[in-house]
Amino acid sequence: MHRIKISVCLVLFCFTLMSCHNESATTPTTATPAAVNKAMAEWTSGYRVFVTNEKSGDLTVIDGATLEVIAQVPLGKRPRGLHASPDNKFIYVALSGSPLAPPGIDESTLPPPDKSADGIGIFDVAQNKIIRVIPGGSDPENFDVSKDGKTIYVSNEDVSGISFVDIEAGKILTTIKIGEEPEGVTLSPDGKRVYATSENDGEVSVIDVAAQKLVKDIAVGRRPRNVVFMPDGKLAYVNAENDGTVVLLDTVKNTKLKEISLGKAGEIKPMGIALAPDAKQLFVSTGRGKKVFVIDTATNQPLNSFEVGTRPWGIALSPDGKTLFTANGPSNDISVVDVATQTVKKKLMGTGSPWGVLVINK
C-alpha cells in the first residue's frame, strides 16, 4: 500500500514538472515566498527589478538576468511609491495605513485610517529587508530623493501637502501646502525645484527647494499623475489621466507648451511614464486602456502602442532600454516586454496588486 502511494506521488510530481515546463511564455509564473527567498543569490552584477504590492504589503524582487522572481519581502501597509538612494544601497518605500479607496467608492463606508502605519520604509538592499521606518507625513503616496541623499520630498494625499523629510534625523522638516490629492513628486535635474502633481486641481506645483516655498502652479489638465524630465531639465512631461493626454512643459518658464493626445478620454488613461535611457522615447502606461504608448521626444508625437496587460500602472525600463516592466494591479502580475518587438515575453505573478516598479543596476 505504501509503495502504491509513493508511486502515485512520484507520477503526479513528474506530471507537474512537465506541465510547468510546457507553459507558454506569457503565462504568469509563481513561486512561494519561502522558496524564492531561500534561492536568492548574492547580487554581484546586472540589474534587479523591485515591485511594490499594494494589497499584500510586500516587495517582489526580480533578477534582470533570468527575469524570474527571486524574493518576496514584507514591507508594511499599502506600499506604493519607491525610489533608490543615490548610491543604490537603500530603497525608500511610501507606506500608508489609509484604506484603499477605488474611484466611485463611498469613502464614508471605509474603515478609519491606521496612522501608525504611515511612513517611509528604508529597505537595505544588501540585507534584503526593511531596517527602519521614518515619518513621511499623513498618507504618503509618492516622493523623490535629493541629490545628496539627505532629504525626501513626499506627497501627503489626504492633507494636500508636500513634506520635506530629513532621512538621517527621521523627522519632517516642513510641509508645504499645494492642491488637493497630490501624487507624483519629481525633483528637477539640477536639484533646485520639486514638481508635484495635484490630481484634484489639475495642476503641477513648483516648489523652490532652498526657500521651501511654492513658487508657481501650472494648469495641465484633469488628474495629472507623474512628471518626468528630459536630461537637460528644460522640458518635462506630465500625464493627464482623465484627458487621455501627455502634456509637455517648459520648465525654464514653467509653462504648458503642448498636449499630446493618446486616444479617447476615459478609455485611454495615462498612468505611469518612463523615459528611455537615451531619452529618445517616452513610454506611457494607460491603466484600463491596457496599453503602453510610445512617444517620440523629438517630434512629441505618438509612434505606436501595444497591449501589455490588465490596467498597467507602474512602469520602468532596464538600464539598456531593451526590456520594459509594467505593474498590472487587477491581474496581480508584472509584464516583461521586449521593447524591440513590443511584445510581452512573460508575466510574473505579484502577491497582491503590484503598484510601483523600480530598476537598479549593480
C-alpha positions in Angstrom: 0.0 0.0 0.0 2.8 2.4 0.9 4.6 1.7 -2.3 1.5 2.4 -4.4 1.1 5.8 -2.6 4.7 6.7 -3.2 4.5 5.7 -6.9 1.4 7.8 -7.4 3.0 10.8 -5.7 6.1 10.4 -8.0 3.9 10.3 -11.1 2.0 13.4 -10.0 5.2 15.2 -9.2 6.7 14.4 -12.6 3.5 15.5 -14.4 3.6 18.8 -12.5 7.1 19.4 -13.6 6.3 18.6 -17.2 3.2 20.9 -17.1 5.3 23.8 -15.7 8.0 23.2 -18.4 5.4 23.4 -21.2 3.7 26.6 -20.0 3.6 29.4 -22.6 6.0 32.4 -22.2 3.2 34.7 -21.3 1.7 32.6 -18.5 2.4 34.1 -15.1 4.9 32.1 -13.2 4.6 31.6 -9.5 6.8 30.7 -6.5 6.1 30.7 -2.8 7.8 33.4 -0.8 9.8 30.8 1.2 11.1 29.2 -1.9 12.2 32.3 -3.7 13.8 33.9 -0.6 15.8 30.7 0.1 17.1 30.7 -3.5 18.1 34.3 -3.6 21.8 34.6 -4.6 24.2 37.3 -3.7 23.8 40.3 -6.1 27.2 41.0 -7.7 26.3 42.4 -11.1 23.5 43.1 -13.5 20.2 44.7 -12.6 17.2 43.8 -10.4 13.6 44.9 -10.5 11.7 45.8 -7.4 7.9 46.0 -7.4 5.7 47.1 -4.5 2.5 45.1 -3.9 -0.1 47.5 -2.5 -2.6 45.0 -1.1 -0.3 42.3 0.2 2.2 44.8 1.7 5.4 43.3 0.3 8.1 43.7 -2.3 8.6 41.4 -5.3 12.3 41.2 -6.4 13.1 40.1 -10.0 16.5 39.1 -11.3 17.3 41.0 -14.5 19.4 38.2 -16.0 16.9 35.4 -15.6 13.7 37.5 -15.5 12.4 35.4 -12.6 11.1 36.3 -9.2 13.8 35.7 -6.6 12.3 37.1 -3.4 9.1 38.4 -1.8 9.9 40.6 1.2 7.4 42.1 3.7 7.3 45.9 3.9 4.2 47.3 5.7 0.8 48.5 4.9 0.0 49.7 1.3 3.5 50.2 -0.1 3.3 52.3 -3.3 6.0 54.8 -4.4 9.6 53.6 -4.2 12.9 55.2 -5.1 16.6 54.3 -4.5 19.1 56.3 -2.6 21.8 57.9 -4.8 24.3 55.1 -4.0 21.6 52.4 -4.6 22.3 50.9 -1.2 18.8 51.6 0.1 15.3 51.7 -1.4 12.8 54.1 0.2 9.1 53.0 0.1 6.0 55.0 0.9 3.8 53.1 3.4 0.2 54.1 4.2 -2.4 53.0 6.8 -5.2 54.7 4.8 -7.7 52.1 3.4 -7.9 51.6 -0.3 -10.4 53.9 -1.9 -11.0 53.0 -5.6 -12.8 55.5 -7.8 -16.5 55.7 -7.2 -16.4 54.2 -3.7 -18.4 55.9 -0.8 -15.5 56.8 1.5 -17.9 57.1 4.5 -18.1 53.3 4.3 -14.4 52.7 4.7 -12.7 51.8 8.0 -10.7 54.6 9.7 -7.1 55.1 8.6 -4.3 53.5 10.7 -2.0 56.5 11.0 0.6 54.4 13.0 1.3 52.6 9.7 2.1 55.8 7.7 5.8 56.3 7.0 8.8 55.9 4.7 10.3 52.4 4.9 14.0 52.1 4.5 14.9 48.9 2.7 18.5 47.7 2.9 19.3 46.2 -0.5 22.3 44.1 0.9 20.3 42.7 3.8 17.1 42.4 1.7 14.8 43.7 4.4 13.3 46.8 6.0 15.6 48.2 8.6 13.8 51.3 9.7 10.6 53.3 9.1 10.7 57.1 9.4 7.9 59.7 9.4 6.6 60.6 6.0 3.6 62.7 6.8 0.0 61.7 6.5 -0.9 59.1 3.9 2.4 59.2 1.9 2.0 58.0 -1.7 5.0 59.1 -3.8 8.2 61.0 -3.4 11.6 61.8 -4.7 15.1 61.9 -3.1 17.5 64.9 -3.0 20.8 64.7 -5.0 22.8 64.4 -1.8 20.5 61.6 -0.4 19.7 63.5 2.7 16.1 64.6 2.1 12.9 63.0 0.8 10.1 65.1 -0.8 6.9 63.2 -0.3 3.3 63.7 -1.3 0.7 63.6 1.5 -2.5 62.8 -0.3 -5.1 63.3 2.4 -3.7 66.7 3.7 -2.8 68.3 0.3 0.9 68.8 1.2 4.5 68.0 0.2 6.6 67.1 3.2 10.4 67.6 3.4 11.8 64.7 5.4 15.3 64.6 6.9 16.3 60.9 6.4 19.1 60.7 9.0 17.2 62.5 11.7 14.0 60.7 10.8 11.8 63.8 11.1 9.6 66.1 8.9 11.3 69.5 8.4 8.3 71.2 6.8 5.1 70.5 4.9 4.2 72.8 2.0 0.5 73.2 1.1 -0.4 72.5 -2.5 -3.5 71.4 -4.4 -5.8 68.6 -3.4 -4.7 64.9 -3.7 -1.1 65.3 -4.5 0.5 62.3 -6.1 3.6 62.4 -8.3 6.7 64.1 -7.0 9.8 64.7 -9.1 13.0 66.7 -8.4 14.4 68.8 -11.3 17.7 67.5 -12.6 19.6 70.4 -11.0 18.0 69.6 -7.7 16.6 73.1 -7.2 12.9 72.6 -7.6 10.3 70.0 -6.8 7.4 69.4 -9.2 4.3 67.8 -7.7 1.0 66.9 -9.3 -2.4 67.7 -7.8 -4.9 65.2 -9.1 -8.0 67.1 -7.9 -6.8 70.6 -9.0 -5.3 69.5 -12.4 -2.1 71.3 -11.7 1.7 70.8 -11.3 3.0 72.8 -8.3 6.6 74.1 -8.5 8.4 74.3 -5.2 11.7 76.1 -4.5 13.8 73.6 -2.5 16.1 76.2 -0.9 13.4 78.6 0.0 11.0 75.7 0.9 8.0 77.5 -0.7 5.6 77.2 -3.5 6.5 79.4 -6.4 4.0 78.5 -9.2 1.1 76.3 -10.2 0.9 75.2 -13.8 -2.5 74.1 -15.1 -2.0 70.8 -17.1 -5.4 69.0 -17.4 -7.6 66.6 -15.5 -6.0 64.3 -12.9 -2.2 64.6 -13.6 -0.2 61.7 -12.2 3.5 61.9 -12.7 6.3 64.2 -14.0 9.4 63.1 -16.0 12.2 65.5 -17.0 14.3 65.4 -20.1 18.0 65.1 -19.1 18.8 68.8 -19.6 16.0 69.9 -17.3 14.5 72.3 -19.7 11.4 70.2 -20.7 9.2 67.8 -18.7 6.3 65.5 -19.4 3.2 65.1 -17.2 0.3 62.7 -17.9 -3.3 63.9 -17.6 -5.2 60.7 -16.9 -8.8 61.9 -17.4 -7.9 63.8 -20.6 -6.1 60.9 -22.3 -3.1 63.2 -22.9 0.5 63.7 -22.0 1.5 67.4 -21.5 4.8 68.9 -22.5 6.1 71.6 -20.0 8.7 74.3 -20.5 10.4 74.0 -17.1 12.5 77.1 -17.6 9.5 79.4 -17.9 7.2 76.9 -16.0 4.5 77.0 -18.7 2.5 74.4 -20.6 3.7 74.0 -24.2 1.7 71.2 -25.8 -0.9 68.5 -25.3 -0.1 65.1 -26.8 -3.3 63.1 -27.3 -3.1 59.3 -26.9 -6.7 58.5 -27.5 -10.3 59.0 -26.3 -10.5 60.4 -22.8 -11.9 57.9 -20.4 -10.8 54.9 -22.5 -7.1 55.7 -22.6 -6.0 56.8 -19.2 -2.3 57.7 -18.9 -1.0 56.5 -15.6 2.8 55.9 -15.4 5.6 57.4 -17.6 9.2 56.3 -18.1 11.9 57.9 -20.3 14.2 55.6 -22.3 17.9 55.7 -21.2 18.8 57.6 -24.4 15.8 60.0 -23.9 14.6 59.4 -27.4 11.3 57.8 -26.4 8.8 58.2 -23.7 6.7 55.1 -22.6 3.3 55.7 -21.1 1.1 53.1 -19.3 -2.6 53.6 -19.7 -4.4 51.8 -16.9 -7.7 50.3 -18.1 -6.6 51.1 -21.7 -4.4 48.0 -21.2 -1.7 49.5 -23.5 1.7 51.2 -23.4 2.1 54.1 -25.8 5.5 55.2 -27.2 6.1 58.9 -27.8 8.9 60.3 -29.9 10.5 63.0 -27.8 12.0 64.7 -30.9 8.6 65.3 -32.6 6.4 64.9 -29.4 4.1 62.6 -31.4 2.9 59.1 -30.5 4.7 56.5 -32.5 2.7 53.4 -31.7 1.1 51.4 -28.8 1.0 47.8 -27.7 -1.1 45.8 -25.2 0.7 44.6 -22.0 -2.0 43.6 -19.5 -4.9 44.5 -17.2 -4.7 48.1 -16.0 -0.9 48.7 -16.3 0.3 51.4 -13.9 3.9 51.4 -12.6 6.4 51.3 -15.4 10.2 51.1 -15.7 12.9 50.2 -18.2 16.0 48.1 -17.9 19.3 50.0 -17.9 20.0 49.2 -21.5 16.4 50.2 -22.5 15.7 46.8 -24.1 13.2 45.5 -21.6 10.1 47.2 -20.2 8.3 46.2 -17.0 4.7 47.2 -16.1 2.8 46.5 -12.8 -0.7 45.3 -13.5 -2.7 45.6 -10.3 -6.1 43.9 -11.0 -4.5 40.8 -12.7 -1.8 40.7 -10.0 1.1 40.3 -12.4 4.2 42.1 -13.9 4.6 42.2 -17.6 8.0 41.7 -19.1 8.1 43.4 -22.5 10.7 43.1 -25.3 11.0 46.7 -26.4 12.4 45.9 -29.9 9.4 43.7 -30.8 6.9 45.4 -28.5 5.7 42.0 -27.2 5.1 40.6 -23.8 7.8 37.9 -23.3 6.4 36.7 -20.0 4.3 37.6 -17.0 5.4 37.2 -13.4 3.0 36.9 -10.5 2.9 39.5 -7.8 1.4 38.8 -4.4 -1.3 41.5 -4.1 -1.9 44.3 -6.6 1.5 45.3 -8.0 1.8 49.2 -7.9 5.3 50.7 -8.4 8.3 49.5 -10.3 12.0 50.4 -9.7 15.0 49.1 -11.6 18.5 49.3 -10.0 21.8 48.4 -11.8 24.7 47.0 -9.8 
